């Protein structure tokens, strides 16, 4: 965890015992035990709170599914490109698309409402565009 192996930990423990001394050692071991108990209590409380709020048990979650190392962008793109998704949106979709394409080529279909013509308004040359000082 901190890059400390077994012999280094043992050496640090011996130095800690010598620095603390035999008189204060029981007091510090009791403080360490209380700290460990408090951390365990907080962890179980957090687990219970997550269980209540989310509604799932942490042990039931498949954490491998959320591992970012499993996502290969090349594989995802390859699967998306090779995916044969030719299903229509609705049963009448291909016919409707063909009818619209045919109507656009012919101009308009009889009985269909005429499309409104687009009107573009422009200012005369030399007239500045309106500017609202309160809007900025």
C-alpha positions as CSV (number, residue, x, y, z in Angstrom):
1,X,0.0,0.0,0.0
2,X,2.7,2.5,1.0
3,X,5.5,0.7,-0.7
4,X,6.6,-0.9,2.6
5,X,7.5,-4.6,2.6
6,X,7.6,-6.9,5.6
7,X,11.1,-6.2,7.0
8,X,10.7,-2.5,6.6
9,X,7.4,-2.6,8.5
10,X,9.0,-4.6,11.3
11,X,11.8,-2.1,11.5
12,X,9.4,0.8,11.7
13,X,7.4,-1.0,14.3
14,X,10.5,-1.4,16.5
15,X,11.5,2.2,16.0
16,X,8.0,3.3,17.0
17,X,8.1,1.2,20.1
18,X,11.4,2.6,21.1
19,X,10.3,6.2,20.5
20,X,7.0,5.9,22.3
21,X,8.5,4.0,25.2
22,X,7.1,1.2,27.4
23,X,5.1,3.6,29.6
24,X,3.0,5.2,26.8
25,X,2.8,2.0,24.6
26,X,-0.5,0.7,26.2
27,X,-2.2,4.1,25.7
28,X,-1.2,4.3,22.0
29,X,-2.2,0.7,21.3
30,X,-5.6,1.4,22.8
31,X,-5.9,4.5,20.6
32,X,-5.0,2.5,17.6
33,X,-7.5,-0.2,18.5
34,X,-10.2,2.5,18.9
35,X,-9.2,4.0,15.5
36,X,-9.6,0.7,13.8
37,X,-13.0,0.0,15.4
38,X,-14.2,3.5,14.3
39,X,-13.0,3.0,10.7
40,X,-14.8,-0.4,10.6
41,X,-18.0,1.2,12.0
42,X,-17.8,4.0,9.5
43,X,-17.3,1.6,6.6
44,X,-20.2,-0.6,7.6
45,X,-22.4,2.5,8.1
46,X,-21.4,3.7,4.6
47,X,-22.2,0.3,3.2
48,X,-25.7,0.3,4.8
49,X,-26.3,3.8,3.6
50,X,-25.5,2.9,0.0
51,X,-27.7,-0.2,0.3
52,X,-30.6,2.0,1.6
53,X,-30.2,4.8,-1.0
54,X,-29.4,2.7,-4.0
55,X,-31.4,-0.3,-3.2
56,X,-28.7,-2.9,-4.2
57,X,-26.3,-4.9,-2.1
58,X,-22.6,-4.1,-2.8
59,X,-21.8,-7.8,-2.9
60,X,-24.3,-8.3,-5.7
61,X,-22.7,-5.7,-8.0
62,X,-20.6,-7.1,-10.9
63,X,-17.7,-4.7,-10.6
64,X,-15.9,-6.3,-13.6
65,X,-18.7,-4.8,-15.8
66,X,-17.6,-1.3,-14.8
67,X,-13.9,-1.8,-15.2
68,X,-12.6,0.8,-17.7
69,X,-9.8,-1.4,-18.8
70,X,-12.2,-3.8,-20.5
71,X,-13.3,-1.1,-23.0
72,X,-11.4,-1.3,-26.3
73,X,-12.4,1.6,-28.6
74,X,-11.4,-0.3,-31.7
75,X,-13.6,-3.3,-30.7
76,X,-16.5,-1.0,-30.0
77,X,-16.2,0.8,-33.3
78,X,-15.7,-2.4,-35.2
79,X,-18.9,-3.9,-33.6
80,X,-20.8,-0.8,-34.4
81,X,-19.8,-0.7,-38.0
82,X,-20.3,-4.4,-38.6
83,X,-23.7,-4.4,-36.7
84,X,-26.5,-5.3,-39.2
85,X,-29.1,-3.0,-37.9
86,X,-31.4,-2.7,-41.0
87,X,-34.7,-3.1,-39.0
88,X,-37.2,-0.3,-39.9
89,X,-38.4,2.0,-37.2
90,X,-42.0,1.1,-37.8
91,X,-43.6,-1.4,-40.2
92,X,-44.6,1.4,-42.7
93,X,-41.3,3.3,-42.5
94,X,-39.7,2.1,-45.8
95,X,-42.9,2.9,-47.8
96,X,-43.2,6.3,-46.1
97,X,-39.6,7.1,-46.9
98,X,-40.0,6.0,-50.5
99,X,-43.1,8.1,-50.8
100,X,-41.4,11.2,-49.5
101,X,-38.4,10.7,-51.7
102,X,-40.6,10.2,-54.8
103,X,-42.7,13.4,-53.9
104,X,-39.5,15.4,-53.6
105,X,-38.4,14.3,-57.0
106,X,-41.7,14.9,-58.6
107,X,-42.2,18.3,-57.0
108,X,-45.3,17.7,-54.8
109,X,-48.0,15.1,-54.4
110,X,-51.6,15.8,-55.1
111,X,-53.6,16.5,-51.9
112,X,-50.5,17.3,-49.9
113,X,-50.2,20.7,-48.3
114,X,-47.9,23.1,-50.1
115,X,-44.6,23.8,-48.3
116,X,-44.4,27.4,-47.3
117,X,-41.7,29.4,-49.1
118,X,-38.8,30.6,-47.1
119,X,-38.6,34.4,-46.6
120,X,-35.3,36.0,-45.9
121,X,-35.3,39.5,-44.6
122,X,-32.2,41.6,-45.0
123,X,-31.4,45.2,-44.1
124,X,-30.8,47.8,-46.8
125,X,-27.2,48.6,-47.5
126,X,-25.6,51.1,-45.1
127,X,-28.2,50.5,-42.3
128,X,-26.6,49.2,-39.1
129,X,-28.0,46.1,-37.4
130,X,-30.1,46.7,-34.3
131,X,-28.2,46.5,-31.1
132,X,-29.7,46.1,-27.6
133,X,-27.4,47.5,-24.9
134,X,-29.5,46.0,-22.1
135,X,-29.2,42.5,-23.5
136,X,-25.4,42.3,-23.2
